[in-house]
């Protein structure tokens, strides 16, 4: 009997932690000042939140049904693979549109060439059209 | 204990969805809205998982997997559209 109480506590902990991380991720996205800061919240905190929520669901149905299930594991795997890819593409989109950023946001878009930031055009290092 | 945890988690996820809607309405730029939409997909997966726990059924997890795939694909498609002006070159 005691083990069920402990398992219930663990499942409740994972549920509350997942909800808290999801909320923190969205709070960061709503509150931070520029796009490159806002990208941090959903890509890390929300992914961790949904991961722990799926762990809670997996543990619950394991305890109830008596056998482990693969579906939650599949969702977790898929989300953990795709979240960095979509974050990378969103960051590339932001750099491409040259969104304004706060002064404290450091770093330069390295993919921009010299003529794209208003300097003298340079020939491309590979092709060299000049 | 599990009921209380489920209520707390549901409240937090719904509050997170409200914040996503706020960011999607306010903007100010296109990638911000796209990021908010992507986060809304993930949060709706969380809602479906919580619904499965609430109703004590596993019927809805295929829908969660489908939403995960479609969310990723639509985010990538809109990103490519903004980057290139075209989806399939």
Backbone of each chain as ProteinMPNN parsed JSONL, in Angstrom:
{"seq_chain_A": "XXXXXXXXXXXXXXXXXXXXXXXXXXXXXXXXXXXXXXXXXXXXXXXXXXXXXXXXXXXXXXXXXXXXXXXXXXXXXXXXXXXXXXXXXXXXXXXXXXXXXXXXXXXXXXXXXXXXXXXXXXXXXXXXXX", "coords_chain_A": {"N_chain_A": [[0.833, -1.212, 0.0], [1.98, 1.169, 0.73], [3.695, 1.756, -1.333], [2.066, 2.606, -3.387], [1.165, 5.051, -2.461], [3.572, 6.47, -2.462], [4.155, 6.371, -5.208], [1.998, 7.836, -6.184], [2.601, 10.309, -5.114], [4.957, 10.862, -6.522], [3.992, 10.998, -9.158], [2.24, 13.158, -8.906], [4.084, 15.153, -8.285], [5.574, 15.273, -10.703], [3.549, 16.123, -12.413], [2.859, 18.694, -11.395], [5.323, 19.952, -11.647], [5.658, 19.862, -14.418], [3.5, 21.484, -15.281], [4.293, 23.898, -14.076], [6.753, 24.437, -15.367], [5.873, 24.691, -18.008], [4.261, 26.933, -17.76], [6.185, 28.82, -16.98], [7.777, 28.942, -19.249], [5.972, 30.072, -21.136], [5.49, 32.447, -19.847], [7.999, 33.655, -19.976], [8.071, 34.004, -22.748], [6.04, 35.848, -23.073], [6.9, 38.012, -21.642], [9.603, 38.852, -21.971], [12.024, 41.027, -23.699], [13.01, 41.28, -26.414], [12.959, 39.51, -29.61], [14.932, 37.534, -29.738], [15.495, 37.028, -27.094], [13.001, 36.114, -26.317], [12.837, 33.731, -27.597], [14.065, 31.898, -25.963], [12.38, 30.977, -23.89], [10.061, 29.24, -24.771], [11.544, 27.265, -26.15], [13.172, 25.887, -24.36], [12.146, 25.77, -21.61], [9.424, 25.101, -21.977], [9.626, 22.724, -23.398], [10.887, 21.065, -21.52], [8.869, 21.097, -19.608], [6.694, 19.818, -20.889], [7.863, 17.383, -21.281], [8.179, 16.383, -18.639], [5.521, 16.248, -17.941], [4.594, 14.274, -19.665], [6.072, 12.15, -18.7], [4.841, 11.86, -16.22], [2.29, 11.054, -17.06], [2.948, 8.654, -18.307], [3.922, 7.122, -16.131], [1.583, 7.023, -14.592], [-0.261, 5.54, -16.192], [1.18, 3.25, -16.392], [1.13, 2.331, -13.752], [-1.624, 1.989, -13.428], [-2.494, 0.247, -15.507], [-0.633, -1.755, -15.419], [1.279, -2.373, -17.282], [3.971, -1.079, -19.258], [3.859, 1.703, -21.616], [4.185, 2.727, -25.018], [3.441, 5.011, -26.346], [3.51, 7.606, -25.106], [6.226, 7.819, -24.81], [6.977, 7.98, -27.469], [5.841, 10.447, -28.216], [7.304, 12.164, -26.55], [9.924, 11.72, -27.51], [9.669, 12.594, -30.158], [8.994, 15.305, -29.79], [11.283, 16.216, -28.464], [13.142, 15.918, -30.428], [12.215, 17.607, -32.471], [11.902, 20.188, -31.394], [14.424, 21.708, -31.111], [15.031, 21.98, -33.839], [12.93, 23.494, -34.948], [13.299, 25.765, -33.416], [15.799, 26.621, -34.308], [15.175, 27.241, -36.964], [13.363, 29.306, -36.528], [15.024, 31.196, -35.332], [16.742, 31.69, -37.472], [14.904, 32.873, -39.18], [14.291, 35.205, -37.766], [16.802, 36.468, -37.832], [17.034, 36.809, -40.545], [14.991, 38.617, -41.159], [16.037, 40.727, -39.845], [15.348, 41.687, -37.221], [14.676, 44.172, -34.73], [16.72, 44.518, -31.822], [17.208, 44.367, -28.247], [19.539, 46.413, -26.363], [21.128, 44.941, -24.694], [21.275, 42.46, -25.777], [23.632, 40.425, -27.02], [26.013, 39.672, -29.677], [26.327, 38.899, -33.183], [24.662, 38.613, -36.305], [26.054, 36.086, -37.923], [25.696, 35.066, -40.383], [25.224, 37.042, -42.163], [26.608, 38.808, -44.859], [29.272, 41.163, -45.644], [28.372, 43.219, -47.314], [25.736, 43.219, -46.701], [25.373, 44.434, -44.294], [25.809, 47.026, -44.802], [28.369, 47.695, -45.56], [31.326, 47.809, -47.704], [30.925, 45.991, -50.709], [32.022, 42.618, -50.923], [33.77, 40.103, -52.771], [32.428, 36.821, -53.098], [33.805, 34.275, -51.078], [34.06, 31.681, -52.12], [33.228, 31.593, -54.841], [33.999, 34.029, -56.12], [33.451, 36.434, -57.92], [34.984, 38.402, -59.45]], "CA_chain_A": [[0.0, 0.0, 0.0], [2.813, 2.372, 0.829], [4.324, 2.098, -2.619], [1.129, 3.366, -4.212], [1.178, 6.435, -1.971], [4.814, 7.089, -2.963], [4.023, 6.576, -6.655], [1.066, 8.943, -6.4], [3.347, 11.539, -4.846], [5.898, 11.12, -7.623], [3.211, 11.43, -10.326], [1.75, 14.518, -8.632], [5.227, 16.054, -8.414], [5.882, 15.486, -12.118], [2.477, 16.929, -13.016], [2.969, 20.099, -10.992], [6.558, 20.487, -12.235], [5.402, 20.097, -15.835], [2.68, 22.683, -15.422], [5.071, 25.086, -13.706], [7.728, 24.751, -16.414], [5.141, 25.193, -19.173], [3.848, 28.313, -17.487], [7.363, 29.691, -16.976], [8.159, 29.159, -20.639], [5.085, 31.042, -21.778], [5.694, 33.743, -19.183], [9.178, 34.247, -20.594], [7.768, 34.463, -24.095], [5.176, 37.026, -23.039], [7.44, 39.122, -20.862], [10.942, 39.333, -22.329], [11.937, 42.277, -24.46], [13.12, 41.158, -27.87], [12.622, 38.182, -30.128], [15.978, 36.55, -29.444], [15.291, 36.6, -25.707], [11.741, 35.376, -26.204], [13.023, 32.383, -28.132], [14.581, 30.991, -24.938], [11.348, 30.39, -23.041], [9.385, 28.064, -25.305], [12.384, 26.175, -26.645], [13.759, 25.074, -23.29], [11.291, 25.519, -20.448], [8.199, 24.411, -22.365], [9.964, 21.353, -23.752], [11.085, 20.334, -20.267], [7.571, 20.952, -18.95], [5.86, 18.778, -21.506], [8.542, 16.119, -21.017], [7.856, 15.841, -17.316], [4.099, 15.895, -17.919], [4.444, 12.971, -20.323], [6.594, 11.142, -17.76], [3.788, 11.634, -15.229], [1.229, 10.268, -17.692], [3.454, 7.298, -18.521], [3.945, 6.441, -14.832], [0.216, 6.777, -14.151], [-0.884, 4.428, -16.907], [1.939, 2.052, -16.033], [0.627, 1.847, -12.466], [-3.028, 1.576, -13.532], [-2.683, -0.897, -16.383], [0.296, -2.813, -15.093], [2.324, -2.575, -18.289], [4.408, 0.215, -19.804], [3.258, 2.061, -22.888], [5.193, 3.348, -25.866], [2.945, 6.208, -27.032], [4.044, 8.822, -24.491], [7.653, 7.86, -25.131], [7.085, 8.459, -28.853], [5.57, 11.889, -28.248], [8.457, 12.825, -25.93], [11.063, 11.636, -28.437], [9.406, 13.451, -31.314], [9.087, 16.71, -29.38], [12.665, 16.56, -28.123], [13.914, 16.043, -31.668], [11.782, 18.689, -33.348], [11.941, 21.53, -30.79], [15.604, 22.482, -31.519], [15.023, 22.284, -35.269], [12.051, 24.635, -35.217], [13.911, 26.951, -32.8], [16.852, 27.066, -35.216], [14.564, 27.893, -38.123], [12.788, 30.59, -36.098], [16.127, 32.148, -35.15], [17.173, 32.103, -38.805], [13.908, 33.808, -39.707], [14.481, 36.489, -37.1], [18.017, 37.106, -38.362], [16.788, 37.189, -41.94], [14.176, 39.829, -41.171], [16.809, 41.753, -39.127], [14.494, 42.259, -36.179], [15.391, 45.026, -33.784], [16.971, 43.804, -30.569], [17.574, 45.221, -27.124], [20.969, 46.71, -26.343], [21.867, 43.938, -23.938], [21.413, 41.237, -26.562], [24.935, 40.458, -27.674], [26.181, 38.787, -30.812], [26.048, 39.413, -34.519], [24.26, 37.579, -37.26], [27.271, 35.749, -38.661], [25.411, 34.647, -41.748], [25.146, 38.203, -43.038], [27.898, 39.191, -45.431], [29.645, 42.548, -45.353], [27.551, 44.186, -48.032], [24.383, 43.224, -46.172], [25.301, 45.313, -43.139], [26.072, 48.395, -45.216], [29.773, 47.97, -45.866], [31.668, 47.651, -49.109], [30.719, 44.606, -51.157], [33.215, 41.788, -51.094], [33.459, 38.909, -53.56], [32.166, 35.621, -52.304], [35.092, 33.565, -50.954], [34.141, 30.457, -52.9], [33.078, 31.776, -56.276], [34.877, 35.105, -56.524], [32.978, 36.97, -59.201], [35.569, 39.694, -59.733]], "C_chain_A": [[0.858, 1.249, 0.0], [3.391, 2.77, -0.516], [3.38, 2.884, -3.512], [1.064, 4.824, -3.782], [2.409, 7.155, -2.5], [4.712, 7.363, -4.45], [3.072, 7.721, -6.962], [1.756, 10.284, -6.154], [4.285, 11.885, -5.979], [5.148, 11.632, -8.849], [2.706, 12.857, -10.127], [2.877, 15.527, -8.763], [5.549, 16.33, -9.868], [4.819, 16.328, -12.798], [2.638, 18.4, -12.682], [4.225, 20.728, -11.592], [6.358, 20.766, -13.714], [4.568, 21.336, -16.076], [3.453, 23.941, -15.117], [6.063, 25.453, -14.8], [7.042, 25.277, -17.667], [4.741, 26.645, -18.972], [5.036, 29.268, -17.516], [7.84, 29.97, -18.396], [7.287, 30.19, -21.33], [5.213, 32.414, -21.141], [6.92, 34.441, -19.755], [8.885, 34.763, -21.988], [6.902, 35.716, -24.069], [5.891, 38.24, -22.474], [8.748, 39.695, -21.389], [10.885, 40.34, -23.472], [12.124, 42.138, -25.962], [13.023, 39.696, -28.297], [13.654, 37.136, -29.734], [15.951, 36.131, -27.989], [14.054, 35.727, -25.592], [11.873, 33.946, -26.698], [13.45, 31.394, -27.05], [13.469, 30.262, -24.195], [10.721, 29.136, -23.627], [10.322, 26.938, -25.698], [12.946, 25.323, -25.523], [12.759, 24.744, -22.201], [10.038, 24.745, -20.843], [8.475, 22.965, -22.746], [10.178, 20.5, -22.511], [9.748, 20.091, -19.572], [6.75, 19.839, -19.556], [6.512, 17.417, -21.344], [8.17, 15.551, -19.666], [6.374, 15.51, -17.21], [3.856, 14.541, -18.577], [5.025, 11.853, -19.468], [5.542, 10.811, -16.709], [2.687, 10.76, -15.805], [1.663, 8.812, -17.884], [3.465, 6.499, -17.223], [2.531, 6.079, -14.385], [-0.386, 5.57, -14.859], [-0.111, 3.134, -16.703], [1.395, 1.464, -14.731], [-0.786, 1.298, -12.623], [-3.164, 0.293, -14.343], [-1.735, -2.058, -16.089], [1.322, -3.102, -16.165], [2.704, -1.225, -18.893], [3.865, 0.435, -21.212], [4.239, 2.898, -23.696], [4.754, 4.708, -26.393], [3.513, 7.494, -26.447], [5.523, 8.977, -24.785], [7.864, 8.392, -26.549], [6.867, 9.958, -28.925], [6.759, 12.654, -27.685], [9.64, 12.87, -26.883], [10.88, 12.602, -29.598], [9.546, 14.921, -30.94], [10.526, 17.102, -29.096], [13.543, 16.628, -29.357], [13.524, 17.313, -32.41], [11.902, 20.072, -32.723], [13.205, 22.31, -31.164], [15.586, 22.86, -32.987], [14.134, 23.49, -35.545], [12.603, 25.898, -34.571], [15.005, 27.515, -33.7], [16.266, 27.803, -36.413], [13.963, 29.234, -37.738], [13.879, 31.624, -35.894], [16.653, 32.623, -36.489], [16.202, 33.093, -39.414], [14.068, 35.188, -39.085], [15.711, 37.226, -37.61], [17.802, 37.583, -39.788], [15.975, 38.473, -42.021], [14.861, 40.991, -40.459], [15.943, 42.477, -38.104], [15.322, 43.123, -35.242], [15.568, 44.248, -32.476], [17.386, 44.786, -29.495], [19.085, 45.381, -27.078], [21.77, 45.61, -25.657], [22.016, 42.628, -24.691], [22.699, 41.299, -27.364], [24.922, 39.569, -28.904], [25.761, 39.426, -32.105], [25.51, 38.282, -35.369], [25.419, 37.223, -38.177], [26.97, 35.375, -40.096], [25.297, 35.821, -42.701], [26.538, 38.535, -43.552], [28.103, 40.684, -45.254], [28.734, 43.545, -46.061], [26.133, 44.245, -47.472], [24.253, 44.074, -44.924], [25.791, 46.705, -43.506], [27.517, 48.71, -45.488], [30.032, 47.69, -47.341], [31.476, 46.196, -49.543], [32.034, 43.86, -51.324], [32.83, 40.611, -51.979], [33.27, 37.712, -52.651], [33.444, 34.78, -52.24], [35.185, 32.317, -51.811], [34.159, 30.735, -54.403], [33.982, 32.887, -56.798], [34.533, 35.692, -57.873], [33.651, 38.302, -59.509], [37.012, 39.601, -60.178]], "O_chain_A": [[0.528, 2.252, -0.633], [3.559, 3.953, -0.811], [3.815, 3.724, -4.299], [0.928, 5.723, -4.612], [2.324, 8.303, -2.936], [5.115, 8.426, -4.924], [3.305, 8.492, -7.893], [1.535, 11.258, -6.874], [4.408, 13.048, -6.363], [5.592, 12.573, -9.507], [2.737, 13.669, -11.052], [2.676, 16.625, -9.283], [5.774, 17.48, -10.246], [5.131, 17.152, -13.658], [2.565, 19.257, -13.563], [4.208, 21.89, -11.998], [6.828, 21.783, -14.223], [4.872, 22.143, -16.954], [3.3, 24.948, -15.808], [6.214, 26.628, -15.135], [7.547, 26.19, -18.319], [4.862, 27.475, -19.873], [4.924, 30.39, -18.012], [8.256, 31.084, -18.714], [7.788, 31.074, -22.026], [5.061, 33.432, -21.817], [6.905, 35.648, -19.993], [9.376, 35.821, -22.381], [7.019, 36.562, -24.956], [5.531, 39.374, -22.789], [8.985, 40.897, -21.271], [9.857, 40.497, -24.13], [11.445, 42.83, -26.721], [13.009, 38.782, -27.473], [13.308, 35.994, -29.432], [16.337, 35.009, -27.662], [14.047, 34.731, -24.869], [11.128, 33.06, -26.281], [13.23, 30.191, -27.189], [13.591, 29.072, -23.901], [10.838, 28.063, -23.035], [9.951, 25.769, -25.597], [13.177, 24.131, -25.725], [12.54, 23.572, -21.894], [9.628, 23.83, -20.129], [7.67, 22.079, -22.46], [9.718, 19.36, -22.443], [9.516, 19.018, -19.015], [6.176, 19.016, -18.843], [5.819, 16.402, -21.275], [7.877, 14.36, -19.554], [5.996, 14.598, -16.475], [3.025, 13.758, -18.118], [4.529, 10.727, -19.502], [5.358, 9.65, -16.343], [2.201, 9.842, -15.144], [0.893, 7.876, -17.668], [3.067, 5.335, -17.206], [2.293, 4.987, -13.869], [-0.952, 4.684, -14.219], [-0.673, 2.045, -16.826], [1.22, 0.251, -14.617], [-1.124, 0.272, -12.034], [-3.857, -0.637, -13.932], [-2.002, -3.2, -16.464], [2.16, -3.986, -15.99], [1.862, -0.336, -19.024], [3.468, -0.504, -21.902], [5.019, 3.673, -23.144], [5.592, 5.489, -26.844], [3.949, 8.375, -27.188], [6.024, 10.084, -24.984], [8.798, 9.151, -26.806], [7.608, 10.667, -29.607], [7.183, 13.662, -28.252], [10.28, 13.908, -27.052], [11.799, 13.328, -29.976], [10.146, 15.698, -31.683], [10.949, 18.203, -29.448], [14.568, 17.308, -29.355], [14.389, 18.022, -32.924], [11.997, 21.055, -33.457], [13.09, 23.486, -31.511], [16.065, 23.932, -33.357], [14.52, 24.399, -36.28], [12.41, 26.993, -35.1], [15.132, 28.731, -33.845], [16.775, 28.843, -36.83], [14.031, 30.193, -38.507], [13.701, 32.794, -36.234], [16.976, 33.799, -36.653], [16.611, 34.041, -40.084], [13.992, 36.206, -39.772], [15.686, 38.441, -37.8], [18.317, 38.626, -40.192], [16.246, 39.327, -42.865], [14.346, 42.109, -40.458], [15.821, 43.702, -38.118], [16.497, 42.855, -34.99], [14.719, 43.451, -32.076], [17.851, 45.889, -29.783], [19.823, 44.594, -27.671], [22.932, 45.372, -25.986], [22.803, 41.771, -24.288], [22.842, 42.118, -28.271], [23.975, 38.823, -29.151], [24.959, 40.36, -32.136], [25.868, 37.122, -35.169], [25.733, 37.969, -39.105], [27.867, 35.363, -40.94], [25.274, 35.631, -43.917], [27.513, 38.544, -42.8], [27.215, 41.388, -44.773], [28.367, 44.577, -45.499], [25.402, 45.201, -47.731], [23.137, 44.409, -44.525], [26.151, 47.486, -42.626], [27.874, 49.879, -45.634], [29.124, 47.384, -48.114], [31.833, 45.277, -48.807], [33.024, 44.41, -51.807], [31.684, 40.163, -51.945], [33.872, 37.611, -51.582], [34.102, 34.595, -53.264], [36.285, 31.924, -52.198], [34.984, 30.195, -55.14], [34.659, 32.709, -57.81], [35.242, 35.472, -58.855], [32.948, 39.268, -59.807], [37.641, 40.623, -60.454]]}, "seq_chain_B": "XXXXXXXXXXXXXXXXXXXXXXXXXXXXXXXXXXXXXXXXXXXXXXXXXXXXXXXXXXXXXXXXXXXXXXXXXXXXXXXXXXXXXXXXX", "coords_chain_B": {"N_chain_B": [[-4.611, 13.562, -3.728], [-3.636, 13.356, -6.33], [-5.725, 14.496, -7.739], [-5.647, 17.186, -6.904], [-3.118, 17.908, -7.867], [-3.58, 17.619, -10.579], [-5.467, 19.615, -11.004], [-3.937, 21.911, -10.395], [-1.994, 21.748, -12.381], [-3.546, 21.882, -14.711], [-4.571, 24.493, -14.452], [-2.209, 25.996, -14.646], [-1.361, 25.371, -17.247], [-3.454, 26.367, -18.782], [-3.24, 29.059, -18.166], [-0.756, 29.511, -19.336], [-1.46, 29.143, -22.011], [-3.109, 31.358, -22.332], [-1.216, 33.403, -22.094], [0.254, 32.848, -24.397], [-1.636, 33.485, -26.338], [-1.817, 36.19, -25.87], [0.778, 37.025, -26.69], [0.645, 36.341, -29.345], [-1.318, 38.03, -30.32], [-0.289, 40.579, -29.767], [2.174, 40.685, -31.014], [5.369, 41.877, -31.848], [6.249, 41.32, -34.407], [6.453, 39.116, -37.286], [7.897, 36.589, -36.776], [7.556, 36.469, -33.996], [4.832, 35.953, -33.674], [4.736, 33.515, -34.923], [6.325, 31.972, -33.266], [4.732, 32.045, -30.976], [2.548, 30.6, -31.903], [3.697, 28.092, -32.354], [4.37, 27.421, -29.726], [1.82, 27.269, -28.73], [0.874, 24.974, -29.973], [2.454, 23.043, -28.646], [1.571, 23.406, -26.035], [-1.066, 22.654, -26.311], [-0.759, 19.959, -26.712], [0.036, 19.285, -24.153], [-2.349, 19.843, -22.811], [-3.974, 17.854, -23.915], [-2.76, 15.557, -22.923], [-3.239, 15.937, -20.213], [-6.012, 15.812, -20.262], [-6.341, 13.145, -20.954], [-5.381, 11.973, -18.581], [-7.312, 12.923, -16.871], [-9.752, 11.796, -17.757], [-9.058, 9.195, -17.548], [-8.203, 7.615, -19.726], [-6.591, 6.289, -22.666], [-7.118, 7.079, -25.202], [-6.655, 9.428, -26.542], [-4.044, 9.934, -27.193], [-2.983, 9.428, -29.675], [-3.995, 11.544, -31.093], [-2.516, 13.559, -29.875], [0.059, 12.935, -30.765], [-0.309, 13.366, -33.485], [-0.858, 16.108, -33.496], [1.61, 17.054, -32.632], [3.279, 16.363, -34.805], [2.045, 17.806, -36.954], [2.244, 20.406, -36.002], [5.027, 20.837, -35.944], [5.603, 20.547, -38.694], [4.083, 22.605, -39.848], [5.227, 24.858, -38.662], [7.831, 24.739, -39.719], [7.187, 25.037, -42.421], [6.075, 27.642, -42.574], [8.263, 29.109, -41.699], [10.109, 28.576, -43.754], [8.725, 29.81, -45.776], [8.815, 32.51, -45.006], [11.559, 32.886, -45.032], [12.391, 32.31, -47.685], [10.406, 33.108, -49.422], [8.998, 31.222, -50.675], [7.792, 27.888, -50.559], [8.375, 25.251, -51.504], [11.106, 24.87, -53.428]], "CA_chain_B": [[-3.365, 14.245, -4.078], [-3.528, 13.437, -7.782], [-6.729, 15.465, -8.213], [-5.129, 18.531, -6.669], [-2.011, 18.152, -8.799], [-4.162, 17.775, -11.915], [-6.07, 20.949, -11.069], [-2.875, 22.924, -10.456], [-1.348, 21.661, -13.68], [-4.483, 22.422, -15.711], [-4.615, 25.953, -14.317], [-0.971, 26.59, -15.168], [-1.292, 25.229, -18.708], [-4.415, 27.298, -19.391], [-2.635, 30.398, -18.052], [0.289, 29.588, -20.358], [-2.129, 29.356, -23.304], [-3.556, 32.753, -22.387], [-0.037, 34.226, -22.386], [0.577, 32.661, -25.812], [-2.582, 34.267, -27.141], [-1.4, 37.59, -25.734], [1.946, 37.296, -27.536], [0.273, 36.221, -30.748], [-2.087, 39.211, -30.72], [0.512, 41.794, -29.672], [3.211, 40.628, -32.037], [5.059, 42.846, -32.892], [6.719, 40.901, -35.726], [5.957, 37.822, -37.759], [8.435, 35.446, -36.044], [6.97, 36.402, -32.66], [3.541, 35.27, -33.78], [5.015, 32.124, -35.29], [6.8, 31.329, -32.036], [3.572, 31.877, -30.104], [1.731, 29.519, -32.461], [4.416, 26.856, -32.09], [4.211, 27.125, -28.307], [0.43, 26.857, -28.507], [0.794, 23.551, -30.338], [3.037, 22.219, -27.575], [0.712, 23.482, -24.859], [-2.28, 21.874, -26.529], [-0.395, 18.563, -26.43], [-0.026, 19.15, -22.691], [-3.765, 19.788, -22.433], [-4.533, 16.55, -24.289], [-2.243, 14.585, -21.961], [-3.97, 16.132, -18.955], [-7.368, 15.297, -20.481], [-6.241, 11.696, -20.838], [-5.294, 11.623, -17.163], [-8.579, 13.292, -16.232], [-10.782, 10.828, -18.124], [-8.501, 7.867, -17.329], [-8.219, 6.881, -20.98], [-5.434, 6.523, -23.521], [-7.601, 7.199, -26.568], [-6.374, 10.712, -27.175], [-2.617, 10.173, -27.377], [-2.699, 9.505, -31.103], [-4.259, 12.941, -31.476], [-1.377, 14.36, -29.413], [1.173, 12.68, -31.685], [-0.651, 14.033, -34.743], [-0.686, 17.549, -33.309], [3.05, 17.311, -32.575], [3.83, 16.33, -36.168], [1.53, 18.893, -37.784], [2.801, 21.659, -35.503], [6.397, 20.976, -36.442], [5.636, 20.742, -40.149], [3.567, 23.929, -40.211], [6.233, 25.853, -38.282], [8.905, 24.707, -40.717], [6.696, 25.564, -43.698], [5.953, 29.101, -42.529], [9.631, 29.642, -41.62], [10.69, 28.557, -45.094], [8.041, 30.812, -46.595], [9.346, 33.837, -44.683], [12.974, 32.958, -45.408], [12.661, 32.204, -49.117], [9.309, 33.577, -50.241], [8.471, 30.073, -51.385], [7.924, 26.76, -49.647], [9.144, 24.218, -52.195], [11.77, 25.561, -54.526]], "C_chain_B": [[-3.259, 14.426, -5.592], [-4.53, 14.43, -8.357], [-6.23, 16.892, -8.059], [-4.024, 18.869, -7.649], [-2.531, 18.384, -10.205], [-4.794, 19.158, -12.063], [-5.004, 22.027, -11.203], [-2.248, 22.94, -11.855], [-2.244, 22.22, -14.788], [-4.538, 23.943, -15.651], [-3.384, 26.597, -14.93], [-0.914, 26.501, -16.687], [-2.267, 26.186, -19.379], [-3.9, 28.735, -19.29], [-1.54, 30.579, -19.091], [-0.319, 29.81, -21.739], [-2.619, 30.788, -23.431], [-2.388, 33.679, -22.692], [0.387, 34.082, -23.85], [-0.346, 33.474, -26.698], [-2.23, 35.744, -27.065], [-0.238, 37.911, -26.671], [1.573, 37.211, -29.005], [-0.524, 37.435, -31.215], [-1.185, 40.434, -30.767], [1.609, 41.821, -30.725], [4.604, 40.858, -31.46], [5.46, 42.379, -34.296], [6.203, 39.511, -36.053], [6.571, 36.638, -37.005], [7.919, 35.326, -34.615], [5.654, 35.63, -32.686], [3.736, 33.792, -34.095], [5.486, 31.332, -34.07], [5.644, 31.079, -31.078], [2.698, 30.729, -30.585], [2.378, 28.158, -32.192], [4.27, 26.446, -30.624], [2.78, 26.698, -27.997], [0.211, 25.409, -28.914], [1.287, 22.671, -29.189], [2.131, 22.232, -26.347], [-0.598, 22.728, -25.066], [-1.996, 20.384, -26.393], [-0.445, 18.314, -24.929], [-1.471, 19.05, -22.228], [-4.37, 18.422, -22.761], [-4.049, 15.473, -23.326], [-2.985, 14.705, -20.635], [-5.411, 15.652, -19.082], [-7.389, 13.773, -20.393], [-6.136, 11.239, -19.4], [-6.629, 11.861, -16.467], [-9.652, 12.232, -16.495], [-10.314, 9.392, -17.961], [-8.564, 7.019, -18.596], [-6.989, 7.231, -21.803], [-5.831, 6.808, -24.959], [-7.069, 8.423, -27.286], [-4.906, 10.928, -27.503], [-2.218, 10.156, -28.841], [-2.941, 10.914, -31.62], [-3.101, 13.831, -31.048], [-0.192, 14.185, -30.343], [0.949, 13.401, -33.016], [-0.441, 15.535, -34.624], [0.794, 17.905, -33.258], [3.639, 17.365, -33.976], [3.363, 17.524, -36.986], [2.061, 20.235, -37.321], [4.207, 21.886, -36.014], [6.416, 21.296, -37.926], [5.136, 22.129, -40.524], [4.547, 25.024, -39.809], [7.353, 25.915, -39.306], [8.447, 25.317, -42.032], [6.609, 27.083, -43.662], [7.323, 29.749, -42.425], [10.267, 29.674, -43.006], [10.038, 29.605, -45.981], [8.577, 32.207, -46.307], [10.787, 33.96, -45.162], [13.146, 33.085, -46.912], [11.584, 32.84, -49.978], [8.628, 32.46, -50.996], [8.69, 28.871, -50.487], [8.753, 25.647, -50.274], [9.776, 24.867, -53.414], [12.036, 24.594, -55.664]], "O_chain_B": [[-2.854, 15.48, -6.082], [-4.239, 15.122, -9.333], [-6.369, 17.71, -8.969], [-3.984, 19.969, -8.2], [-2.012, 19.223, -10.94], [-4.675, 19.795, -13.109], [-5.135, 22.944, -12.013], [-2.006, 24.0, -12.431], [-1.781, 22.93, -15.68], [-4.55, 24.606, -16.688], [-3.478, 27.602, -15.635], [-0.471, 27.44, -17.349], [-1.956, 26.756, -20.425], [-4.093, 29.534, -20.206], [-1.397, 31.658, -19.667], [0.223, 30.564, -22.547], [-2.554, 31.374, -24.512], [-2.535, 34.633, -23.455], [0.821, 35.049, -24.476], [0.087, 34.078, -27.679], [-2.328, 36.467, -28.056], [-0.252, 38.931, -27.36], [2.13, 37.938, -29.827], [-0.421, 37.832, -32.376], [-1.287, 41.244, -31.688], [1.93, 42.88, -31.264], [5.01, 40.064, -30.611], [5.045, 42.991, -35.281], [5.604, 38.829, -35.221], [5.826, 35.738, -36.617], [7.847, 34.224, -34.072], [5.398, 34.774, -31.84], [3.004, 32.933, -33.602], [5.099, 30.18, -33.87], [5.578, 30.028, -30.44], [2.164, 29.97, -29.776], [1.695, 27.193, -31.848], [4.07, 25.27, -30.318], [2.548, 25.872, -27.114], [-0.555, 24.692, -28.27], [0.639, 21.696, -28.808], [1.941, 21.204, -25.697], [-1.179, 22.22, -24.107], [-2.88, 19.619, -26.005], [-0.909, 17.265, -24.481], [-1.784, 18.254, -21.343], [-5.175, 17.892, -21.995], [-4.81, 14.582, -22.95], [-3.319, 13.699, -20.009], [-5.978, 15.14, -18.116], [-8.315, 13.181, -19.838], [-6.732, 10.229, -19.025], [-7.026, 11.099, -15.585], [-10.368, 11.821, -15.582], [-11.081, 8.461, -18.207], [-8.935, 5.846, -18.547], [-6.417, 8.312, -21.667], [-4.981, 6.784, -25.85], [-7.035, 8.452, -28.516], [-4.541, 11.979, -28.031], [-1.234, 10.789, -29.224], [-2.202, 11.418, -32.466], [-2.736, 14.758, -31.77], [0.489, 15.154, -30.678], [1.874, 13.968, -33.598], [0.09, 16.166, -35.538], [1.197, 18.943, -33.783], [4.396, 18.277, -34.309], [4.17, 18.186, -37.638], [2.308, 21.117, -38.143], [4.548, 22.981, -36.463], [7.137, 22.188, -38.373], [5.694, 22.768, -41.416], [4.693, 26.014, -40.526], [7.776, 26.996, -39.714], [9.208, 26.026, -42.691], [7.021, 27.747, -44.613], [7.543, 30.82, -42.992], [10.885, 30.666, -43.391], [10.693, 30.215, -46.827], [8.776, 33.003, -47.225], [11.194, 35.017, -45.643], [13.961, 33.884, -47.373], [11.821, 33.092, -51.159], [7.783, 32.706, -51.856], [9.663, 28.828, -49.734], [9.707, 25.156, -49.672], [9.085, 25.348, -54.312], [12.592, 24.985, -56.69]]}, "name": "protein", "num_of_chains": 2, "seq": "XXXXXXXXXXXXXXXXXXXXXXXXXXXXXXXXXXXXXXXXXXXXXXXXXXXXXXXXXXXXXXXXXXXXXXXXXXXXXXXXXXXXXXXXXXXXXXXXXXXXXXXXXXXXXXXXXXXXXXXXXXXXXXXXXXXXXXXXXXXXXXXXXXXXXXXXXXXXXXXXXXXXXXXXXXXXXXXXXXXXXXXXXXXXXXXXXXXXXXXXXXXXXXXXXXXXXXXXXXX"}
